[in-house]
C-alpha cells in the first residue's frame, strides 16, 4: 500500500494538468449554465423607435470653458475625496505640463524610499 503507482514525472504532470483543465472546463460549464438561468440579468427587448431624425443635423458647437467651469470641476473632484470646499486653499494653473513631470519625480523618489 505504500508503493506509488508511478514515479514517472511526465505521467504525473500529465495527470495533474488533465485534472486542472478538467476542473476549469467544468467551471466554465457551470458559469454558462448560471448565465442562462440568471434571474437578475436584464432582458433586452428590441424596441423600434418611431421618432425620425431631423432633416438637418445640428452644427457642432465648440465648447469654450471658462476658468469658473474648470475651478468648479476641480473643486468637485477634490470634494469627492471627502474634503469640503472650505478646505481648498488655492487652485492655480501649472504651466507647460511641468506638474506631471514633478509628480512623476516625487512618486519615483517615494517608491524608492519605501523599498529600502
C-alpha positions in Angstrom: 0.0 0.0 0.0 3.0 2.3 0.5 4.3 2.0 -3.1 3.4 4.8 -5.6 1.6 3.7 -8.8 4.1 5.5 -10.9 7.3 7.6 -10.4 7.4 8.9 -14.0 7.3 12.7 -13.6 5.9 13.2 -17.1 2.9 11.0 -16.4 2.3 12.7 -13.0 2.5 16.1 -14.8 0.0 14.9 -17.5 -2.4 13.6 -14.9 -2.2 16.9 -12.9 -2.7 19.1 -16.0 -5.6 16.9 -17.0 -7.3 17.4 -13.6 -6.7 21.2 -13.7 -8.1 21.7 -17.2 -11.0 19.3 -16.4 -12.0 21.4 -13.4 -11.6 24.6 -15.4 -13.9 23.2 -18.1 -16.4 22.1 -15.6 -16.4 25.6 -14.0 -16.9 27.1 -17.5 -20.0 24.9 -18.0 -21.3 25.9 -14.6 -20.8 29.6 -15.4 -22.5 29.2 -18.7 -25.5 27.5 -17.0 -25.7 30.2 -14.4 -25.8 32.8 -17.2 -28.7 31.1 -18.9 -30.8 30.9 -15.8 -29.7 34.1 -14.1 -32.9 35.9 -12.8 -31.1 39.1 -12.2 -30.0 39.6 -15.8 -31.9 42.3 -17.6 -33.8 41.1 -20.6 -33.1 43.2 -23.6 -36.0 43.7 -26.0 -35.5 45.3 -29.3 -37.8 48.4 -29.4 -38.0 50.1 -32.7 -38.2 53.9 -32.2 -40.7 55.7 -34.4 -39.0 59.0 -33.9 -37.5 60.2 -37.1 -34.2 62.1 -37.2 -34.4 65.8 -38.0 -33.8 66.7 -41.7 -30.8 68.9 -40.8 -28.1 67.8 -38.4 -27.2 70.3 -35.7 -23.9 72.1 -36.2 -21.3 71.0 -33.6 -20.6 73.9 -31.3 -17.1 74.4 -29.8 -17.4 74.4 -26.1 -15.2 77.1 -24.5 -14.7 76.5 -20.9 -14.1 79.5 -18.6 -11.9 79.4 -15.6 -15.1 79.2 -13.4 -16.0 75.9 -15.0 -12.5 74.5 -14.6 -12.4 75.6 -11.0 -15.9 74.0 -10.3 -14.8 70.7 -11.8 -11.5 70.6 -9.8 -13.4 71.5 -6.6 -15.9 68.8 -7.2 -13.1 66.2 -7.8 -11.4 67.2 -4.6 -14.7 67.1 -2.7 -15.3 63.6 -4.0 -12.3 62.6 -2.0 -14.0 63.7 1.2 -12.7 67.2 1.6 -15.1 70.2 2.0 -15.0 73.2 -0.3 -13.7 75.3 2.6 -10.6 73.2 2.9 -9.5 74.0 -0.7 -7.0 76.8 -0.2 -5.8 77.6 -3.7 -6.2 76.3 -7.3 -3.5 77.5 -9.7 -2.6 76.6 -13.2 0.8 74.9 -13.7 2.4 76.0 -16.9 3.6 73.6 -19.7 2.9 70.2 -18.2 5.6 70.6 -15.6 3.2 69.4 -12.9 3.1 65.9 -14.4 6.9 65.7 -14.6 7.2 66.9 -11.0 4.6 64.4 -9.8 6.4 61.6 -11.6 9.7 62.6 -9.9 8.1 62.7 -6.4 6.4 59.4 -7.0 9.7 57.7 -8.1 11.5 59.0 -5.0 8.7 58.0 -2.7 8.5 54.5 -4.2 12.3 54.1 -4.0 12.3 55.2 -0.3 9.6 52.8 0.6 11.5 49.9 -1.0 14.6 50.4 1.3 
